[in-house]
Amino acid sequence: MDISQVLEPPDCHFLSAAVGWLELGNPTEAELELRQIRAAYQDSGPVLNVRWFLYERQRLWDQAQTVADRMRQLFPDDPGGYVHYAYATRRMAGGGISAAWDALEPAAQRFPKEPIIPYNLACYAAQQNQLDEAWIWLQKAMAIGDNTQLRQMALADPDLTALWPRLQARPDADAET
């Protein structure tokens, strides 16, 4: 996503205010701020990203998935839309972990240097009790990302509880694929 796109005033102010309202836990006011942004910027990366987080905070998964799909269409070279799409797919009615896996797995080849994709695939595999597959994906994530940070993240992630003994047994092991 081209998050470097700069919005002009007053749109940049509305976007900043929307972020502020989200941080304060007030999605209603955040939505009102986003609505004030001119139509020309509604499909910009920064606005779509904030809108996705607005829906995520409200657990409006159908809307979040729709926004993420728009992100994938407009910014196909950015992994964020793919990750958001799978995240929303997992949680929406009629979605689930298998559907999230199916949505995200193709992105692993498209974005081989993005560690959050194999990390999330590890979560999905672990939740489907495919623990060897989950371990392989987690190792891939740690090999391309910050091994220490991802290990700590995994040890705090309830999706990966089944892998905690492996992670704890090999605290100094380098990531391996």
N, C-alpha and C positions, 0 to 999 in steps of 0.2 A: 504494500500500500504506500502511496506517496504521502507519507505523513509530513514530509517537508513542505507540502503545499501550504502557503501562507494565506490565511484569510484576511481580507481587508476589513478595517473598521466599517461599520459597527459589528460585523459578523464575528470577528475574532473575540470581541467582548462578550457576545452572546454565548459563544462556545466556552469561553473561560468561566462564565457564570454557570453554565450547565454543569461543567466539571465540579465547580465549587458546591453546587446544590447536591450533586451525587455524593461528594465526599461528606457532606453534612447529613446524608441519609434522606434527602427530600427529592424523590424522583418526579413528583408532580411539578415542582418549580423547574427542575432540570428540563423536563419536556417542554414547558412553556418557553424557556430560553431557546431551545433547539428550534422550535417553531418560528422564532423570529429571524432566524438565519435565512438569507435570501435563497431563492430556488436554485440559483446558479451554483451555490455551494452545498446544497443538500446531499449531493453524491460525492463530495470530496472525502478523501480518506479520513481526515480528522473528525469530521461530522459523523460519518458512518461508524467509526470506532466508538465514539462517545454514545451514539444511539444504541449500539450493540450492548455496551455496558449498562445503559439505562434499562434495557429490556432484561438483561441478565439479573440485575439487582431486583427487578420486580418479578422475576421468574416467569416472564412472558416468553416462553421458549419458542412458540411458533413465530412470533415477531422477531425474536433474536435470530432464529435460523434464516428468516427471510432477509434480514439485514446482512447476515454473514454471506448468504448466497450472492447478494448484490456486491459485496466486497470482493468475492471470488471472481465475479464477472468483470468488474471494473479494474481490479488490480490482480490479475492472474499470477503475477510474479512475486506476490507477497504472501508468505505463509499464514499470516494472521487470519485472513478470511477462512481458510481451510480449517484451522484449529478451532476458531469460533463456531464454524458450521457444525463440526463434529460434536463439540461441547453442547451446543443447543440440541442437536439431534438426539444425543444420549438422554436428555432430560424431558424432551417434549412428549406429549401424548402420542402413542404409536411409534415412538422412537426406540430407544434402548441402547444397550451397550453394543450389541451386534451391529445395529444400524450405524452407530458412531464409528465403530471399527471400519465398516465398509466405506464410510464417508471420508475417513482420514488416511487409510492405508495407501491409496494411490499418491497421496502427497509426500510420502516418504521417499519415493524415487524422484519426485519433482524438486524436492528441497532436501537434498542429502546432507546439508550442513546445518540444518535447523534442529537442535536437540529436543525441543519441546514436542516435536512430532513423534519420534520414537518413544519418548517418555510417556506421552499420552497413549500410544499403542501398547506400551507395557502395562499401563493401568487397565486398559480395556481387556487385554489378554488375561491379566491376573483376575479380573472380575468374572471372567468366563472360565476360571479354573484351568487355564492353559499356562501353567506356571513356568514350564521350560521356555515356551514362546515369550512369555512376559520377561523372563530373565534375559533372553537374547536381545529384546528391544531395549530394555533398561541399560544393558551393557553398551549397545549402540549409542544411546543418548549420552552416556557418560564418556564414551570415546570421542565424541565430537563436541561436547560441551564441557563445562566446568565440572570435572569429576567430583570434587569435594562438595560443591554446592548441590549438584544433582543427587548425590548420595544422601546428604542431609534432608533434602526435599523428600526423597523417597522414604526415608525413615520416619517422616512425619505424615506421610500420605496414607490415609485409611484404605485407599484403593490397592495399595501395595503391601498391606499387612502380611500377606502370605509370603512375600519375599524378604521380609525383615530378618529372619534367621540367616538367610544366605548373605545378606548385606552385613550383618553383624559378625558373621564368621570370617569375613574377608574384609576387615575395615581398611587395610592398607593395599588391597589389590588394585592394580591398575585396571581401567576399563579394558575389556577384551571383546572382540566380536567373533 
